[in-house]
Amino acid sequence: VATPSAAQENTIWSLGSFYVGEERVTADLAPFLLAAPSGEVELFLATQLVDEARHAAFFDRFGAEVMCLSEDDLRGRMREVERLLTGPWREVFDDGLRDVSNRIKAKPDDFGLFVEGIAVYHMVVEGFLAVTGQTLIRDYMLEHGLYPGFCEGFGLVERDEHRHVAFGVRFLRDAIDSDARHRATIERVVLDLAPRAAHVFVPPYVDDPSEFVSYGYTSRQIYGHAYRALERRMKVLDIEIPPPEELLPGPISEPAPAAPAAAPAATAPAGGSSNGSGDIEAEPA
Protein backbone atom coordinates (compact mmCIF):
# COMPACT_ATOMS: atom_id res chain seq x y z
CA VAL A 1 0.00 0.00 0.00
CA ALA A 2 1.35 3.41 -0.95
CA THR A 3 0.42 5.65 1.96
CA PRO A 4 -0.10 9.35 1.09
CA SER A 5 2.56 11.60 2.60
CA ALA A 6 -0.17 13.49 4.51
CA ALA A 7 -0.98 10.27 6.35
CA GLN A 8 2.64 9.16 6.83
CA GLU A 9 3.60 12.25 8.82
CA ASN A 10 0.51 11.92 11.01
CA THR A 11 0.37 8.16 11.60
CA ILE A 12 3.01 7.67 14.27
CA TRP A 13 1.85 10.43 16.63
CA SER A 14 -1.90 10.10 16.05
CA LEU A 15 -2.23 6.33 16.10
CA GLY A 16 0.47 6.26 18.74
CA SER A 17 -1.80 8.42 20.88
CA PHE A 18 -4.59 5.88 20.50
CA TYR A 19 -2.16 3.01 21.01
CA VAL A 20 -0.92 4.20 24.39
CA GLY A 21 -4.24 5.84 25.22
CA GLU A 22 -6.23 2.60 24.98
CA GLU A 23 -3.86 0.84 27.37
CA ARG A 24 -3.98 3.83 29.69
CA VAL A 25 -7.77 4.06 29.81
CA THR A 26 -7.93 0.31 30.47
CA ALA A 27 -5.67 0.59 33.50
CA ASP A 28 -7.27 3.79 34.78
CA LEU A 29 -10.83 2.45 34.50
CA ALA A 30 -10.23 -0.25 37.11
CA PRO A 31 -10.67 2.08 40.14
CA PHE A 32 -13.97 3.29 38.64
CA LEU A 33 -15.23 -0.29 38.56
CA LEU A 34 -14.32 -0.85 42.21
CA ALA A 35 -15.96 2.45 43.22
CA ALA A 36 -19.16 1.97 41.20
CA PRO A 37 -22.10 3.40 43.17
CA SER A 38 -24.56 0.69 42.05
CA GLY A 39 -24.58 -2.83 40.71
CA GLU A 40 -25.87 -1.64 37.35
CA VAL A 41 -23.00 0.83 36.95
CA GLU A 42 -20.54 -1.84 38.06
CA LEU A 43 -21.81 -4.26 35.40
CA PHE A 44 -21.60 -1.68 32.63
CA LEU A 45 -18.09 -0.60 33.59
CA ALA A 46 -17.03 -4.26 33.66
CA THR A 47 -18.10 -4.57 30.01
CA GLN A 48 -16.32 -1.33 29.19
CA LEU A 49 -13.11 -2.55 30.81
CA VAL A 50 -13.17 -5.60 28.55
CA ASP A 51 -13.80 -3.34 25.53
CA GLU A 52 -10.83 -1.13 26.38
CA ALA A 53 -8.51 -4.12 26.84
CA ARG A 54 -9.61 -5.50 23.48
CA HIS A 55 -8.94 -2.10 21.88
CA ALA A 56 -5.45 -2.05 23.39
CA ALA A 57 -4.73 -5.49 21.92
CA PHE A 58 -6.03 -4.35 18.53
CA PHE A 59 -3.74 -1.31 18.42
CA ASP A 60 -0.82 -3.38 19.69
CA ARG A 61 -1.16 -5.73 16.75
CA PHE A 62 -1.19 -2.77 14.37
CA GLY A 63 1.88 -1.35 16.11
CA ALA A 64 3.78 -4.63 15.86
CA GLU A 65 2.79 -5.65 12.33
CA VAL A 66 2.22 -2.36 10.47
CA MET A 67 4.06 0.36 12.38
CA CYS A 68 6.94 -2.13 12.76
CA LEU A 69 7.87 -1.03 16.25
CA SER A 70 11.15 -2.53 17.38
CA GLU A 71 10.25 -3.88 20.83
CA ASP A 72 9.03 -7.46 21.10
CA ASP A 73 6.25 -7.17 23.70
CA LEU A 74 3.26 -4.95 24.42
CA ARG A 75 4.77 -3.00 27.29
CA GLY A 76 7.99 -2.45 25.40
CA ARG A 77 6.11 -1.13 22.38
CA MET A 78 4.04 1.11 24.65
CA ARG A 79 7.20 2.66 26.09
CA GLU A 80 8.61 3.07 22.57
CA VAL A 81 5.57 5.03 21.39
CA GLU A 82 4.99 6.93 24.63
CA ARG A 83 8.34 8.68 24.23
CA LEU A 84 6.92 10.36 21.12
CA LEU A 85 3.75 11.73 22.71
CA THR A 86 3.39 15.46 23.20
CA GLY A 87 2.88 17.56 26.32
CA PRO A 88 -0.87 18.11 25.73
CA TRP A 89 -1.46 14.34 25.63
CA ARG A 90 0.27 14.01 28.99
CA GLU A 91 -1.77 16.86 30.44
CA VAL A 92 -4.99 15.02 29.57
CA PHE A 93 -3.97 11.46 30.40
CA ASP A 94 -1.57 12.10 33.31
CA ASP A 95 -2.80 15.30 34.94
CA GLY A 96 -6.44 14.64 34.02
CA LEU A 97 -7.44 10.98 33.80
CA ARG A 98 -4.74 9.26 35.85
CA ASP A 99 -4.98 11.88 38.57
CA VAL A 100 -8.73 11.48 39.06
CA SER A 101 -8.43 7.69 38.79
CA ASN A 102 -5.90 7.65 41.62
CA ARG A 103 -8.10 9.90 43.74
CA ILE A 104 -11.08 7.59 43.17
CA LYS A 105 -8.91 4.65 44.20
CA ALA A 106 -8.08 6.46 47.46
CA LYS A 107 -11.70 7.52 48.15
CA PRO A 108 -13.99 4.94 46.47
CA ASP A 109 -17.06 6.02 48.46
CA ASP A 110 -16.93 9.67 47.36
CA PHE A 111 -19.81 9.95 44.87
CA GLY A 112 -18.98 13.54 43.93
CA LEU A 113 -15.47 12.44 43.01
CA PHE A 114 -16.89 9.58 40.96
CA VAL A 115 -19.03 12.10 39.04
CA GLU A 116 -15.89 14.15 38.38
CA GLY A 117 -14.16 11.03 37.07
CA ILE A 118 -16.97 10.14 34.68
CA ALA A 119 -16.92 13.72 33.36
CA VAL A 120 -13.17 13.43 32.68
CA TYR A 121 -13.29 9.93 31.22
CA HIS A 122 -16.51 9.81 29.22
CA MET A 123 -17.13 13.45 28.32
CA VAL A 124 -13.61 14.67 27.55
CA VAL A 125 -11.23 11.74 26.95
CA GLU A 126 -13.74 9.64 25.01
CA GLY A 127 -16.53 11.98 23.89
CA PHE A 128 -14.48 15.04 22.93
CA LEU A 129 -11.05 13.66 22.09
CA ALA A 130 -11.18 9.99 21.09
CA VAL A 131 -14.40 9.91 19.08
CA THR A 132 -13.34 12.95 17.04
CA GLY A 133 -9.94 11.48 16.26
CA GLN A 134 -11.39 8.08 15.39
CA THR A 135 -13.95 9.56 13.04
CA LEU A 136 -11.54 11.74 11.09
CA ILE A 137 -8.68 9.22 10.85
CA ARG A 138 -10.91 6.35 9.80
CA ASP A 139 -12.77 8.46 7.25
CA TYR A 140 -9.45 9.59 5.74
CA MET A 141 -8.19 6.02 5.48
CA LEU A 142 -11.43 4.80 3.93
CA GLU A 143 -11.40 7.63 1.40
CA HIS A 144 -7.84 6.77 0.35
CA GLY A 145 -8.25 2.98 0.44
CA LEU A 146 -5.73 2.51 3.26
CA TYR A 147 -5.56 -0.47 5.62
CA PRO A 148 -9.05 -1.91 5.02
CA GLY A 149 -8.73 -4.47 7.80
CA PHE A 150 -7.59 -1.83 10.26
CA CYS A 151 -10.46 0.47 9.21
CA GLU A 152 -12.98 -2.29 9.88
CA GLY A 153 -11.53 -2.87 13.33
CA PHE A 154 -11.28 0.86 14.02
CA GLY A 155 -14.97 1.18 13.17
CA LEU A 156 -15.77 -1.43 15.81
CA VAL A 157 -13.64 0.47 18.33
CA GLU A 158 -15.57 3.63 17.46
CA ARG A 159 -18.88 1.83 17.93
CA ASP A 160 -17.80 0.74 21.41
CA GLU A 161 -16.73 4.28 22.30
CA HIS A 162 -20.12 5.70 21.36
CA ARG A 163 -21.73 3.17 23.71
CA HIS A 164 -19.38 4.24 26.50
CA VAL A 165 -20.07 7.93 25.92
CA ALA A 166 -23.84 7.34 25.89
CA PHE A 167 -23.50 5.64 29.28
CA GLY A 168 -21.47 8.55 30.63
CA VAL A 169 -24.00 11.16 29.53
CA ARG A 170 -26.89 9.15 31.00
CA PHE A 171 -25.03 8.61 34.28
CA LEU A 172 -24.21 12.32 34.60
CA ARG A 173 -27.78 13.34 33.78
CA ASP A 174 -29.07 10.99 36.49
CA ALA A 175 -26.49 12.36 38.95
CA ILE A 176 -27.70 15.91 38.29
CA ASP A 177 -31.31 14.81 38.69
CA SER A 178 -30.45 13.37 42.10
CA ASP A 179 -28.46 16.44 43.21
CA ALA A 180 -28.24 19.58 41.07
CA ARG A 181 -24.93 20.51 42.67
CA HIS A 182 -23.22 17.93 40.45
CA ARG A 183 -23.92 20.15 37.43
CA ALA A 184 -21.32 22.65 38.65
CA THR A 185 -18.74 19.86 39.10
CA ILE A 186 -19.27 18.59 35.56
CA GLU A 187 -19.13 22.09 34.09
CA ARG A 188 -15.92 22.91 35.98
CA VAL A 189 -14.19 19.67 34.97
CA VAL A 190 -15.16 19.76 31.29
CA LEU A 191 -14.44 23.45 30.75
CA ASP A 192 -11.04 23.07 32.42
CA LEU A 193 -9.90 19.95 30.56
CA ALA A 194 -11.50 20.28 27.10
CA PRO A 195 -9.39 23.31 26.03
CA ARG A 196 -6.24 21.41 26.94
CA ALA A 197 -7.53 18.28 25.21
CA ALA A 198 -8.05 20.29 22.01
CA HIS A 199 -4.27 20.72 21.77
CA VAL A 200 -3.92 16.93 21.45
CA PHE A 201 -5.33 17.31 17.93
CA VAL A 202 -2.36 19.51 16.96
CA PRO A 203 0.44 17.60 15.18
CA PRO A 204 3.91 18.02 16.75
CA TYR A 205 5.30 19.64 13.59
CA VAL A 206 2.75 22.48 13.73
CA ASP A 207 3.79 25.90 15.03
CA ASP A 208 0.37 27.55 15.07
CA PRO A 209 -2.44 25.54 16.74
CA SER A 210 -5.05 27.89 15.34
CA GLU A 211 -4.53 26.88 11.69
CA PHE A 212 -3.18 23.54 10.46
CA VAL A 213 -4.06 20.50 8.36
CA SER A 214 -4.04 16.91 9.63
CA TYR A 215 -5.15 13.84 7.66
CA GLY A 216 -6.43 16.19 4.99
CA TYR A 217 -8.74 18.00 7.44
CA THR A 218 -8.28 21.63 8.42
CA SER A 219 -8.07 22.56 12.07
CA ARG A 220 -11.39 24.36 11.63
CA GLN A 221 -13.04 21.08 10.64
CA ILE A 222 -11.39 19.14 13.46
CA TYR A 223 -12.23 21.70 16.14
CA GLY A 224 -15.73 22.10 14.72
CA HIS A 225 -16.46 18.39 14.92
CA ALA A 226 -15.17 18.17 18.50
CA TYR A 227 -16.93 21.35 19.63
CA ARG A 228 -20.34 20.43 18.25
CA ALA A 229 -20.16 16.92 19.74
CA LEU A 230 -19.32 18.38 23.16
CA GLU A 231 -21.97 21.08 22.87
CA ARG A 232 -24.64 18.53 21.98
CA ARG A 233 -23.83 16.27 24.93
CA MET A 234 -23.56 19.11 27.43
CA LYS A 235 -26.99 20.36 26.35
CA VAL A 236 -28.40 17.02 27.50
CA LEU A 237 -27.06 17.98 30.94
CA ASP A 238 -28.55 21.48 30.63
CA ILE A 239 -25.06 23.00 30.54
CA GLU A 240 -24.21 25.71 28.02
CA ILE A 241 -20.56 25.75 26.97
CA PRO A 242 -18.68 28.93 25.98
CA PRO A 243 -18.40 29.86 22.31
CA PRO A 244 -15.59 28.11 20.42
CA GLU A 245 -13.34 31.18 20.38
CA GLU A 246 -13.25 31.02 24.18
CA LEU A 247 -12.84 27.25 24.45
CA LEU A 248 -10.58 26.20 21.57
CA PRO A 249 -7.15 27.25 20.29
CA GLY A 250 -8.53 28.11 16.86
CA PRO A 251 -11.73 28.91 14.93
CA ILE A 252 -14.19 26.26 13.81
CA SER A 253 -15.89 25.63 10.50
CA GLU A 254 -19.60 26.04 10.11
CA PRO A 255 -21.57 22.79 9.86
CA ALA A 256 -22.55 21.75 6.36
CA PRO A 257 -26.22 22.37 5.53
CA ALA A 258 -28.44 19.36 6.07
CA ALA A 259 -29.15 17.31 2.97
CA PRO A 260 -32.77 16.94 1.85
CA ALA A 261 -34.52 14.00 3.45
CA ALA A 262 -34.57 10.87 1.33
CA ALA A 263 -35.76 7.33 1.78
CA PRO A 264 -32.93 5.18 3.14
CA ALA A 265 -31.43 2.57 0.89
CA ALA A 266 -31.96 -1.02 1.93
CA THR A 267 -28.24 -1.52 2.49
CA ALA A 268 -27.61 1.74 4.35
CA PRO A 269 -26.12 1.50 7.85
CA ALA A 270 -28.30 2.30 10.84
CA GLY A 271 -26.69 5.65 11.62
CA GLY A 272 -24.84 8.55 10.03
CA SER A 273 -21.55 6.69 9.77
CA SER A 274 -20.50 3.40 8.28
CA ASN A 275 -20.38 1.88 11.75
CA GLY A 276 -23.94 2.89 12.57
CA SER A 277 -22.98 5.33 15.31
CA GLY A 278 -25.04 8.19 13.87
CA ASP A 279 -22.67 10.73 15.42
CA ILE A 280 -20.62 11.89 12.43
CA GLU A 281 -21.35 15.37 11.20
CA ALA A 282 -20.49 16.43 7.69
CA GLU A 283 -17.94 19.23 7.41
CA PRO A 284 -17.49 21.56 4.46
CA ALA A 285 -14.46 20.98 2.25
Disulfide bonds with the S-S distance in Angstrom:
none
